[in-house]
């Protein structure tokens, strides 16, 4: 038996779902997805099945019972081989599964639902009409909380200015589309003056931004899995994708091995 915990925001859920599918398609029997209600609730609940045209796997009661028992074992520090993600014997996989080994089929899994594509048709049309559309994802919001700031940090104005200039040097016809949970801050930046600030419509869920980002040719992302997926799922080949060289503020945390070799660290 293998049980992958689904938790966190949409970007994390997508990595975890890929891990689940990777295990199932490897031929293993007894592979399940467990919904960690507490850690999902902190980020607005389960979103990946509303966003993408994929079915929601069932979680039988016995699976929840096994997870409960293994979490008790983890708390007591016993039977480590059953919940240590690094061991092939692990039953409970409770990490964030952020590894490019598991996402090679992500484009096959993550097809946006038709209703998601219709929600901001006006912005989608602007992006398609641009000769060289560039998505700039600016995440601040929850990262500004003191407990998150020391661990994750936020990308500063210099990072975005450098990335935007790099893209402009390569593509003078570039048209920048800004996506952010702090659009007021973005509007105050000189490098955003000529771009399109895509305001979040209160009636639209945040994953509509994810869909719109995938329509862009090139991407400049924050240290966020949400922005990562916006660039990774983009349909066009050969795009310029820029990500922060320092992914985490916490110096003891290693960068996740998720970035294609063609992406540019700034």
DRENVEXLUM-431331 format. One line per 10 residues: for each residue x, y, z of C-alpha. Coordinates in Angstrom, 1 decimal. Each point is the difference from the previous one (the first is absolute). Example, Ala and Ser with C-alpha at 12.3 -4.5 7.8 and 13.67 -1.06 7.14 Angstrom:
// DRENVEXLUM-431331
12.3:-4.5:7.8 ~ 1.4:3.4:-0.7
END
This chain:
// DRENVEXLUM-431331
0.0:0.0:0.0 ~ 1.1:3.5:-0.8 ~ -1.8:3.1:1.3 ~ 0.8:3.5:-1.3 ~ -1.2:2.9:2.2 ~ -1.8:2.8:-1.9 ~ 0.6:3.3:1.9 ~ 1.1:3.7:-0.5 ~ -1.1:2.3:-2.8 ~ -0.8:-0.7:-3.6
3.7:-0.1:-1.1 ~ 0.9:-2.5:2.7 ~ -3.1:-2.1:-0.7 ~ 1.1:-0.3:-3.6 ~ 3.4:-1.4:0.9 ~ -1.7:-2.4:2.4 ~ -2.5:-1.1:-2.6 ~ 2.8:-0.7:-2.4 ~ 1.7:-2.2:2.5 ~ -3.2:-1.9:0.6
-0.5:-0.5:-3.8 ~ 3.7:-1.0:-0.4 ~ -0.4:-2.7:2.6 ~ -3.2:-1.3:-1.5 ~ 1.4:-0.1:-3.5 ~ 3.1:-1.8:1.2 ~ -2.2:-3.1:0.4 ~ -0.2:0.0:3.8 ~ -3.3:-1.1:1.6 ~ -1.6:1.7:2.9
1.0:3.6:-0.7 ~ -2.2:2.6:1.6 ~ -0.3:3.7:0.5 ~ -0.7:1.2:3.5 ~ -1.7:3.4:0.5 ~ 1.7:1.8:3.0 ~ -3.0:2.2:1.0 ~ 1.9:2.2:2.4 ~ 2.8:0.9:-2.3 ~ -2.3:0.4:-3.0
-2.3:2.3:1.9 ~ 2.9:2.3:0.7 ~ 0.3:0.6:-3.7 ~ -3.7:0.2:-1.1 ~ -0.6:-3.8:-0.3 ~ 0.3:-2.4:-2.9 ~ 0.3:2.0:-3.2 ~ 1.6:-2.3:-2.6 ~ -3.1:-1.9:-0.8 ~ -2.0:3.2:-0.5
2.7:1.5:-2.2 ~ 0.9:-3.0:-2.2 ~ -2.0:-2.6:-1.8 ~ 1.0:-2.9:2.2 ~ -2.1:-2.2:2.3 ~ 0.4:0.1:3.7 ~ 1.4:-3.3:1.3 ~ -1.9:-1.6:2.8 ~ 1.6:-0.4:3.4 ~ -1.5:-3.0:1.8
-0.4:0.1:3.8 ~ 2.7:-2.6:0.5 ~ 2.6:2.3:-1.8 ~ -0.9:2.8:2.5 ~ 0.4:-2.5:2.8 ~ 3.5:-1.0:-1.2 ~ 1.1:3.6:-0.3 ~ -1.2:0.7:3.5 ~ 2.0:-3.0:1.3 ~ 3.1:1.0:-1.9
-0.2:3.5:1.3 ~ -0.1:-1.3:3.5 ~ 3.1:-2.2:-0.8 ~ 1.7:3.1:-1.3 ~ -0.8:1.9:3.1 ~ 1.5:-2.8:2.1 ~ 3.0:-0.4:-2.3 ~ -0.7:-3.7:-0.6 ~ -0.3:-2.1:-3.3 ~ 1.8:2.8:-1.9
0.3:-2.2:-3.1 ~ -3.8:0.4:-0.5 ~ -0.1:3.8:-0.2 ~ 3.5:1.1:-1.0 ~ -0.5:1.4:-3.5 ~ 3.6:-0.8:-0.9 ~ -0.5:-3.7:0.5 ~ -1.5:-2.3:-2.7 ~ -1.8:-1.8:2.8 ~ -2.0:3.1:0.9
-3.8:-0.3:0.0 ~ -0.7:3.6:0.9 ~ 1.4:2.6:-2.4 ~ -0.5:3.3:1.8 ~ 2.6:2.3:-1.7 ~ -0.8:2.6:-2.7 ~ 1.2:-2.3:-2.8 ~ 1.8:2.9:-1.7 ~ 2.2:-1.9:-2.4 ~ 0.1:0.1:-3.8
0.1:-3.8:-0.1 ~ -3.7:-0.1:0.8 ~ -1.3:2.7:-2.3 ~ 0.9:-1.1:-3.5 ~ -3.6:-0.8:-0.8 ~ -1.5:3.1:1.7 ~ -1.3:1.5:-3.2 ~ -2.0:-3.2:-0.6 ~ -1.5:0.2:3.4 ~ -0.7:3.7:0.3
-2.5:1.0:-2.6 ~ -2.0:3.1:1.1 ~ -3.7:-0.4:0.3 ~ -2.1:1.8:-2.7 ~ -1.6:2.2:2.6 ~ 3.4:1.2:1.2 ~ 1.0:1.0:-3.5 ~ -3.2:2.1:-0.4 ~ 0.3:2.0:3.3 ~ 2.4:2.7:-1.3
-0.4:-0.2:-3.7 ~ 0.7:3.7:-0.4 ~ 3.5:-0.4:1.5 ~ 0.6:-3.2:-1.9 ~ -0.7:1.9:-3.2 ~ 2.4:2.8:0.9 ~ 2.7:-2.6:0.6 ~ -0.6:-1.8:-3.3 ~ 0.0:3.3:-1.9 ~ 3.4:1.0:1.4
3.0:-0.7:-2.3 ~ 2.1:-1.1:3.0 ~ -2.0:-0.5:3.2 ~ 2.0:-0.3:3.2 ~ -1.5:-1.1:3.3 ~ 1.5:1.6:3.2 ~ -1.1:-1.8:3.2 ~ 0.5:2.1:3.1 ~ -0.8:-1.9:3.2 ~ 0.1:2.0:3.3
-3.3:-0.4:2.0 ~ 0.5:-2.8:2.5 ~ 3.8:0.0:-0.5 ~ 0.1:3.4:1.8 ~ -1.2:-1.7:3.3 ~ 3.0:-0.1:2.4 ~ -0.1:-3.8:0.3 ~ 0.1:-0.3:-3.8 ~ 2.4:2.9:-0.8 ~ 2.9:-1.6:1.9
-0.6:-3.4:-1.7 ~ -1.1:0.9:-3.6 ~ 0.8:3.7:-0.4 ~ -1.3:2.2:-2.8 ~ 1.5:1.0:-3.3 ~ 0.9:3.6:0.1 ~ -0.4:2.7:-2.7 ~ 3.6:-0.5:-1.2 ~ -0.7:-3.6:-1.0 ~ -3.0:1.0:-2.1
1.8:3.0:-1.5 ~ 2.9:-2.2:-1.0 ~ -2.2:-2.8:-1.5 ~ -2.1:2.5:-1.9 ~ 3.0:1.7:-1.5 ~ 1.5:-3.4:-1.0 ~ -3.3:-0.8:-1.8 ~ -0.1:3.4:-1.7 ~ 3.5:-0.4:-1.3 ~ -0.9:-3.3:-1.6
-3.5:1.0:-1.2 ~ -0.5:3.7:-0.5 ~ -3.6:-0.6:-0.9 ~ -0.8:-1.6:3.3 ~ -3.3:0.8:1.7 ~ 0.0:-0.6:3.8 ~ -3.0:-1.4:1.8 ~ 0.2:0.3:3.8 ~ -1.7:-2.5:2.4 ~ 0.2:0.6:3.7
-1.6:-0.3:3.4 ~ 1.3:3.5:0.7 ~ -0.8:2.0:-3.1 ~ 0.2:3.3:1.9 ~ 3.7:-0.6:0.5 ~ 0.5:-1.0:-3.6 ~ -1.6:3.2:-1.3 ~ 2.5:2.1:2.0 ~ 3.0:-1.5:-1.8 ~ 1.4:1.8:-3.0
0.6:-3.3:-1.9 ~ -3.7:-0.7:0.0 ~ -1.0:3.4:-1.5 ~ -0.4:-1.3:-3.6 ~ -1.5:-3.4:0.9 ~ -3.5:-1.3:0.5 ~ -0.9:-0.6:3.7 ~ -2.5:-2.9:0.0 ~ -2.3:0.8:2.8 ~ -1.5:-2.9:1.9
-3.8:0.0:-0.5 ~ -1.6:-0.8:3.3 ~ -2.3:-2.5:-1.7 ~ 2.8:-1.9:-1.5 ~ 2.2:-2.5:1.9 ~ 3.8:0.6:0.0 ~ 0.7:-2.9:-2.3 ~ -1.4:2.0:-2.9 ~ 3.2:2.0:0.3 ~ 1.9:-3.3:-0.4
-1.9:-0.8:-3.3 ~ 0.7:3.5:-1.3 ~ 3.7:-0.3:0.8 ~ 0.2:-3.2:-2.1 ~ -1.2:2.0:-3.0 ~ 3.1:2.2:0.1 ~ 3.2:-0.8:-1.9 ~ 2.6:1.0:2.6 ~ -0.1:0.1:3.8 ~ 1.6:1.8:2.9
-1.0:-1.7:3.2 ~ 0.2:0.5:3.8 ~ 1.2:-2.7:2.3 ~ -3.4:-1.7:-0.2 ~ -1.1:-3.3:-1.3 ~ -3.1:1.8:-1.3 ~ 2.2:2.1:-2.3 ~ 2.1:-3.1:-0.9 ~ -3.0:-1.8:-1.3 ~ -1.1:3.0:-2.0
3.3:-0.2:-1.9 ~ 0.3:-3.7:-0.1 ~ -3.4:-0.6:-1.5 ~ 0.3:2.7:-2.7 ~ -0.7:-1.6:-3.3 ~ 2.7:1.6:-2.1 ~ 3.5:-1.5:-0.3 ~ 3.2:2.1:0.3 ~ -1.3:2.6:2.4 ~ 2.3:2.0:2.3
-0.8:-0.9:3.6 ~ 1.6:1.9:2.8 ~ 0.0:-1.0:3.7 ~ 1.7:1.3:3.1 ~ 3.4:-1.6:0.7 ~ -0.7:0.1:3.7 ~ -3.3:-1.9:0.3 ~ -0.2:-0.1:3.8 ~ 1.1:2.6:2.6 ~ 0.9:-2.8:2.4
3.6:-0.7:-0.8 ~ -0.2:-3.6:1.2 ~ -2.7:-0.9:-2.6 ~ 1.2:-1.3:-3.3 ~ -1.6:1.2:-3.2 ~ -2.6:-2.5:-1.3 ~ 1.2:-2.0:-3.1 ~ -2.9:1.1:-2.2 ~ 1.5:2.4:-2.5 ~ 0.8:-1.0:-3.6
3.6:0.7:-1.0 ~ -1.1:2.6:-2.6 ~ -1.5:2.3:2.7 ~ 2.0:2.9:1.2 ~ 0.8:0.7:3.7 ~ 0.3:3.7:0.9
END
